[in-house]
Amino acid sequence: MKLGGGAVHFSLLLLLGITGCTPEEEPPSLLTVTQRVVNGTDAPGDEATAALVARRTRCSAEPLTLLCSGALIAPDVVLTAAHCLNVFGTEGPYEVFFGPELLPEPRGRFVRVTQAVRHPDYDPKSHAFDAALLRLATPVSAAPFALPLPGTLPLTAGTAVRAIGFGDTQEAHLPPGRRRQGTLAIEEVSAHAFRAGPSPAMSCVGDSGGPVLVSDGTKEVLAGITVSGDLACRTEALQVRTEALWDTFLQPFLNASPGPSRPALDPGALCQETCAQDADCPSGLTCVSLDGTPGHCLLPSLQEGSYGAACTDDAACGVNGLCARLEPEGEAACRCFTPCEAPPPPEKTDGCASAPGPALLGLLGLRTRRWRGRLRG
């Protein structure tokens, strides 16, 4: 964020489809802003601002993949942008992070996402209703952002808003991955969205889904979330209004029960025990059936396997084992993962060969298994 730091590379920006599109209701053309964008400042008090990350598989030597920012609106619910789920889909493996610094070393806590839902009227081309809700496995202690009810928050051109996120600073001397804040000024307003320009800060890559706050006269409330902007992060940012999301999206989700918990399979017996649905699996693992075989619980980036004793590194887990992350945190989060079938020995080659890193292997494994799983219904 030019107002707040983040760690999404340009390639991820293209994957996520973060572009400078117009909202569903076309407002008048924006004035060109020539003012130099000024970076924002750290946001130590905004503990309800979240970072959406890809679920970590390994307990060591695995880089974090920041996807977007988000806003806590209930102890167990985070609001973010719908396009933030483009890479992995609504059933993908996600975690959220709460803390002042995600990179280079996290200072805060991670919480697993158990459910992700896009707004039913989301339009990827215009960013209309570009919103998604994430249900967390456990509630967090941070106070959620206050939500305005429809019709109670008049927004006009010139109103100052405060945006927060973990996005890119575009400044070499300001490291990415920190929770930062900055002030923008509203320039145009429609029923479902508003545009803002730098005053002097500006949101940037990785800030999508992050909170945009405005004073209602007595306190700050969540006016919207960042969903788009110009690629240079200099002139404009588009926000979806939370008021427009309340009746048909936010309120029904907040009022809905997460659903009763049910006994899950023992993580140490996943090679022997089969599953019929995701709810049978522990810790948000996915029930996958390949080639007509009985379903097994797994992380999409790993093959079938079981989780054993607690560990700190791969060396503690034997020849074919690795130290995998079953839960985001806790004493038993990192456990030795042993494949149900030992992997074949590597093929001998006459020369040198390079292999993809664990992060890329995880992404490829996710896409392959998800595709097969859908084919198998």
C-alpha positions as CSV (number, residue, x, y, z in Angstrom):
1,M,0.0,0.0,0.0
2,K,1.3,3.4,-0.7
3,L,-0.5,4.0,2.4
4,G,0.2,0.5,3.7
5,G,2.7,-2.2,2.9
6,G,2.1,-5.6,1.3
7,A,3.9,-8.3,-0.6
8,V,2.1,-9.2,-3.7
9,H,4.2,-9.3,-6.9
10,F,2.9,-7.9,-10.2
11,S,2.4,-11.5,-11.5
12,L,-0.1,-12.1,-8.6
13,L,-1.7,-8.8,-9.4
14,L,-2.5,-10.1,-12.9
15,L,-3.7,-13.4,-11.5
16,L,-6.1,-11.7,-9.2
17,G,-7.4,-9.4,-11.9
18,I,-6.9,-6.2,-10.0
19,T,-7.5,-3.5,-12.6
20,G,-8.7,0.0,-12.8
21,C,-12.3,-0.8,-13.9
22,T,-15.4,1.4,-13.4
23,P,-18.2,0.4,-11.1
24,E,-21.6,-0.8,-12.3
25,E,-23.0,2.7,-12.2
26,E,-20.8,4.9,-14.3
27,P,-20.0,8.1,-12.6
28,P,-18.6,11.2,-14.3
29,S,-15.0,11.1,-15.4
30,L,-12.4,11.6,-12.6
31,L,-10.2,14.6,-12.6
32,T,-6.5,13.9,-13.2
33,V,-4.5,14.0,-10.0
34,T,-0.9,15.1,-10.3
35,Q,-0.1,15.3,-6.7
36,R,2.8,13.0,-5.7
37,V,1.6,9.9,-3.8
38,V,3.0,10.0,-0.2
39,N,3.3,6.8,1.7
40,G,1.2,6.2,4.8
41,T,2.2,5.3,8.3
42,D,2.1,2.2,10.4
43,A,-1.3,1.3,11.9
44,P,-0.5,-0.2,15.3
45,G,-4.1,0.2,16.7
46,D,-6.0,-1.2,13.8
47,E,-6.1,-4.8,15.0
48,A,-9.2,-5.7,13.1
49,T,-7.4,-5.4,9.8
50,A,-6.5,-8.8,8.4
51,A,-4.2,-10.2,5.7
52,L,-5.6,-13.1,3.6
53,V,-2.9,-15.6,2.8
54,A,-2.7,-19.0,1.2
55,R,-2.8,-21.8,3.8
56,R,0.7,-22.8,4.8
57,T,1.6,-26.5,4.2
58,R,5.1,-26.9,5.7
59,C,6.4,-25.8,9.0
60,S,9.8,-24.6,7.8
61,A,11.3,-23.1,4.6
62,E,7.9,-22.1,3.1
63,P,7.4,-18.5,2.0
64,L,4.1,-16.7,2.8
65,T,1.8,-15.9,-0.1
66,L,-0.1,-12.7,0.6
67,L,-3.3,-12.6,-1.4
68,C,-5.2,-9.5,-0.1
69,S,-6.2,-7.6,2.9
70,G,-9.5,-7.8,4.9
71,A,-11.7,-6.3,7.6
72,L,-13.0,-8.1,10.7
73,I,-16.7,-7.5,11.0
74,A,-17.6,-10.1,13.6
75,P,-15.3,-12.1,16.0
76,D,-15.3,-15.0,13.4
77,V,-16.1,-13.2,10.1
78,V,-13.8,-11.3,7.8
79,L,-15.0,-9.2,4.8
80,T,-12.7,-9.0,1.8
81,A,-12.9,-8.6,-2.0
82,A,-14.4,-11.3,-4.1
83,H,-11.6,-11.3,-6.6
84,C,-9.2,-12.2,-3.8
85,L,-10.5,-15.8,-4.2
86,N,-9.8,-16.0,-7.9
87,V,-6.6,-18.1,-7.6
88,F,-7.9,-20.9,-5.4
89,G,-11.7,-20.4,-5.6
90,T,-14.2,-20.4,-2.7
91,E,-13.1,-23.9,-1.6
92,G,-9.4,-23.1,-1.6
93,P,-7.1,-23.3,1.4
94,Y,-7.0,-20.0,3.2
95,E,-5.8,-18.5,6.5
96,V,-6.1,-14.9,7.8
97,F,-3.4,-13.1,9.7
98,F,-3.9,-10.5,12.4
99,G,-0.9,-8.5,13.5
100,P,1.2,-5.4,12.7
101,E,3.8,-7.3,10.6
102,L,3.4,-10.2,8.2
103,L,6.8,-10.1,6.5
104,P,9.6,-10.8,6.7
105,E,8.7,-12.6,10.0
106,P,5.1,-12.7,11.2
107,R,4.3,-10.9,14.4
108,G,0.7,-11.9,15.2
109,R,-1.6,-14.9,14.8
110,F,-3.0,-16.9,12.0
111,V,-6.5,-18.3,11.9
112,R,-7.8,-21.0,9.5
113,V,-10.7,-20.1,7.2
114,T,-13.5,-22.7,7.2
115,Q,-15.9,-21.1,4.7
116,A,-15.6,-18.5,1.9
117,V,-18.6,-17.0,0.1
118,R,-18.7,-14.5,-2.8
119,H,-21.5,-11.9,-3.2
120,P,-24.0,-13.5,-5.6
121,D,-24.1,-10.3,-7.8
122,Y,-20.3,-10.0,-8.1
123,D,-19.3,-8.8,-11.6
124,P,-15.5,-9.4,-12.2
125,K,-15.4,-6.9,-15.1
126,S,-16.9,-3.9,-13.4
127,H,-16.0,-4.9,-9.8
128,A,-19.7,-4.3,-8.8
129,F,-20.4,-6.1,-5.5
130,D,-16.8,-7.2,-5.4
131,A,-17.1,-8.7,-1.9
132,A,-16.6,-12.0,-0.1
133,L,-17.1,-13.2,3.4
134,L,-14.7,-15.6,5.3
135,R,-15.8,-17.6,8.3
136,L,-13.0,-18.3,10.8
137,A,-12.3,-21.6,12.6
138,T,-12.0,-19.7,15.9
139,P,-13.1,-16.2,16.9
140,V,-10.5,-13.6,17.6
141,S,-10.3,-11.1,20.4
142,A,-9.9,-7.9,18.3
143,A,-12.9,-5.6,18.3
144,P,-14.6,-5.8,14.9
145,F,-15.0,-2.7,12.7
146,A,-18.4,-0.9,13.2
147,L,-20.8,-1.3,10.2
148,P,-23.1,1.5,9.1
149,L,-26.7,0.6,8.4
150,P,-28.1,1.5,5.0
151,G,-29.0,5.2,4.6
152,T,-27.1,6.3,7.7
153,L,-23.8,7.3,6.2
154,P,-24.0,10.1,3.6
155,L,-20.8,10.2,1.5
156,T,-19.9,13.2,-0.5
157,A,-17.0,14.4,-2.6
158,G,-14.2,15.8,-0.5
159,T,-14.9,13.6,2.5
160,A,-11.7,12.2,4.0
161,V,-11.5,8.4,4.4
162,R,-8.8,6.3,6.1
163,A,-7.7,3.1,4.3
164,I,-5.7,0.3,5.9
165,G,-4.0,-2.7,4.4
166,F,-0.9,-4.8,3.9
167,G,-0.3,-3.9,0.2
168,D,2.7,-2.8,-1.7
169,T,4.4,0.4,-0.8
170,Q,6.3,0.8,-4.1
171,E,9.2,2.2,-2.0
172,A,12.5,0.4,-1.7
173,H,13.2,1.8,1.7
174,L,9.8,0.8,3.1
175,P,9.6,-3.0,3.5
176,P,6.4,-4.7,2.4
177,G,4.2,-6.8,4.6
178,R,3.4,-4.3,7.3
179,R,-0.1,-3.0,8.3
180,R,-0.2,0.6,7.2
181,Q,-2.8,3.4,7.0
182,G,-3.3,6.5,4.9
183,T,-5.8,9.2,4.1
184,L,-7.7,9.5,0.8
185,A,-10.4,11.9,-0.3
186,I,-13.7,10.8,-1.9
187,E,-14.1,12.1,-5.4
188,E,-17.3,10.4,-6.7
189,V,-20.1,8.4,-5.1
190,S,-22.7,6.0,-6.4
191,A,-25.2,3.8,-4.6
192,H,-22.9,0.8,-4.5
193,A,-19.4,2.2,-4.7
194,F,-17.2,5.3,-4.3
195,R,-13.9,6.5,-5.8
196,A,-11.2,8.2,-3.9
197,G,-8.0,10.0,-4.8
198,P,-4.7,10.5,-2.9
199,S,-4.9,12.9,0.0
200,P,-2.0,12.3,0.2
201,A,-1.9,8.4,0.4
202,M,-3.1,5.8,-2.0
203,S,-4.0,2.1,-1.9
204,C,-2.0,-0.3,-4.0
205,V,-1.5,-4.0,-4.9
206,G,-2.4,-6.3,-1.9
207,D,-4.7,-3.7,-0.3
208,S,-7.8,-5.2,-2.0
209,G,-10.4,-6.2,0.6
210,G,-8.9,-3.8,3.2
211,P,-11.0,-1.5,5.3
212,V,-11.8,2.1,4.3
213,L,-13.1,4.0,7.3
214,V,-15.0,7.3,7.7
215,S,-16.2,9.2,10.7
216,D,-20.0,9.2,11.3
217,G,-19.6,12.2,13.7
218,T,-18.8,10.1,16.8
219,K,-16.7,7.2,15.7
220,E,-15.1,5.6,12.6
221,V,-17.2,3.1,10.7
222,L,-16.5,0.8,7.9
223,A,-17.6,2.7,4.8
224,G,-16.2,0.3,2.3
225,I,-13.5,-2.0,1.2
226,T,-10.8,-1.4,-1.5
227,V,-11.5,-3.4,-4.7
228,S,-9.5,-1.7,-7.5
229,G,-7.4,1.2,-8.7
230,D,-5.0,2.4,-11.3
231,L,-2.0,0.1,-11.9
232,A,0.5,2.8,-10.9
233,C,-1.2,3.4,-7.6
234,R,-1.2,7.1,-8.1
235,T,-4.6,8.5,-9.1
236,E,-7.6,6.6,-8.0
237,A,-9.0,3.7,-5.9
238,L,-12.4,2.1,-6.1
239,Q,-14.3,1.0,-3.0
240,V,-17.4,-1.1,-2.6
241,R,-19.8,0.4,-0.1
242,T,-20.7,-1.7,2.9
243,E,-24.1,-0.1,3.1
244,A,-24.9,-1.7,-0.3
245,L,-23.9,-5.1,1.1
246,W,-25.9,-5.1,4.3
247,D,-29.4,-6.4,3.5
248,T,-28.6,-9.2,1.0
249,F,-25.1,-10.3,2.0
250,L,-23.7,-9.1,5.3
251,Q,-26.7,-9.4,7.6
252,P,-27.8,-12.9,6.4
253,F,-24.3,-14.3,6.8
254,L,-23.8,-12.7,10.2
255,N,-27.1,-14.0,11.4
256,A,-26.5,-17.6,10.2
257,S,-25.1,-20.2,12.5
258,P,-21.7,-21.6,11.6
259,G,-23.3,-25.1,11.9
260,P,-22.9,-27.8,14.5
261,S,-19.5,-29.4,14.8
262,R,-19.2,-33.1,14.2
263,P,-16.6,-35.7,15.1
264,A,-13.8,-35.8,12.6
265,L,-11.4,-38.6,11.6
266,D,-8.3,-39.0,13.6
267,P,-5.4,-37.2,11.9
268,G,-3.2,-40.2,12.7
269,A,-5.4,-42.7,10.8
270,L,-6.1,-40.9,7.6
271,C,-4.4,-43.6,5.5
272,Q,-6.7,-46.3,6.9
273,E,-10.0,-44.3,7.3
274,T,-12.0,-43.0,4.3
275,C,-14.2,-40.0,4.1
276,A,-17.5,-39.2,2.3
277,Q,-17.4,-35.4,2.7
278,D,-15.2,-32.5,3.8
279,A,-16.9,-32.4,7.2
280,D,-15.5,-35.9,8.0
281,C,-12.0,-34.5,7.8
282,P,-10.0,-32.8,10.7
283,S,-8.6,-29.3,10.6
284,G,-10.4,-28.3,7.4
285,L,-8.7,-30.9,5.2
286,T,-10.5,-31.8,2.0
287,C,-12.2,-35.2,1.2
288,V,-10.9,-36.1,-2.2
289,S,-11.7,-39.2,-4.3
290,L,-9.4,-39.9,-7.2
291,D,-10.1,-42.4,-10.0
292,G,-13.1,-43.8,-8.3
293,T,-11.3,-44.8,-5.1
294,P,-12.7,-44.2,-1.6
295,G,-12.2,-40.6,-0.5
296,H,-9.3,-39.6,1.7
297,C,-8.7,-36.4,3.8
298,L,-5.8,-34.3,2.6
299,L,-4.5,-30.9,1.9
300,P,-4.8,-30.3,-1.8
301,S,-1.0,-29.6,-2.0
302,L,-0.1,-32.9,-0.4
303,Q,-0.9,-36.5,-1.4
304,E,-2.8,-38.8,0.9
305,G,-1.1,-39.3,4.3
306,S,-1.5,-39.3,8.1
307,Y,-0.3,-36.8,10.7
308,G,1.7,-38.2,13.7
309,A,3.9,-36.7,16.5
310,A,4.6,-33.0,16.9
311,C,7.7,-31.7,15.1
312,T,9.8,-28.6,14.5
313,D,11.5,-29.6,11.2
314,D,11.5,-32.3,8.5
315,A,14.5,-34.1,10.1
316,A,12.4,-35.3,12.9
317,C,10.0,-37.1,10.6
318,G,12.0,-39.9,9.0
319,V,13.0,-40.5,5.4
320,N,9.7,-40.1,3.7
321,G,8.1,-37.7,6.2
322,L,7.9,-34.0,6.4
323,C,6.9,-31.5,9.1
324,A,3.5,-30.3,8.0
325,R,1.2,-27.7,9.4
326,L,-2.2,-29.3,10.4
327,E,-3.4,-26.1,12.1
328,P,-2.2,-22.5,11.9
329,E,-1.0,-22.4,15.4
330,G,-0.7,-24.2,18.7
331,E,1.6,-26.8,20.2
332,A,0.3,-29.6,18.0
333,A,0.0,-27.5,14.8
334,C,3.2,-28.9,13.3
335,R,3.0,-32.7,13.0
336,C,5.0,-35.3,11.1
337,F,3.2,-36.1,7.8
338,T,3.8,-39.5,6.3
339,P,2.4,-40.4,2.9
340,C,0.2,-43.4,2.6
341,E,2.4,-44.7,-0.2
342,A,6.1,-44.1,-0.2
343,P,7.1,-41.8,-3.2
344,P,9.0,-43.6,-6.0
345,P,12.8,-43.0,-6.1
346,P,13.9,-40.2,-8.3
347,E,14.8,-41.1,-11.9
348,K,18.5,-41.0,-12.7
349,T,19.6,-38.5,-15.2
350,D,22.8,-37.9,-17.1
351,G,23.0,-34.2,-16.3
352,C,21.8,-31.7,-13.9
353,A,18.0,-31.0,-13.5
354,S,16.2,-28.4,-11.6
355,A,13.1,-28.9,-9.6
356,P,10.3,-26.5,-8.6
357,G,10.3,-25.2,-5.1
358,P,7.8,-26.3,-2.5
359,A,5.5,-23.3,-2.9
360,L,5.1,-23.9,-6.6
361,L,4.6,-27.7,-6.1
362,G,1.9,-26.9,-3.6
363,L,0.1,-24.6,-6.1
364,L,0.4,-27.2,-8.9
365,G,-0.8,-29.9,-6.6
366,L,-3.8,-27.9,-5.5
367,R,-4.9,-27.2,-9.1
368,T,-4.4,-30.8,-10.2
369,R,-6.2,-32.4,-7.3
370,R,-9.0,-29.9,-7.3
371,W,-9.6,-30.5,-11.0
372,R,-9.6,-34.2,-10.5
373,G,-11.9,-33.9,-7.5
374,R,-14.4,-31.9,-9.5
375,L,-14.3,-34.4,-12.4
376,R,-15.1,-37.1,-9.9
377,G,-18.0,-35.1,-8.5
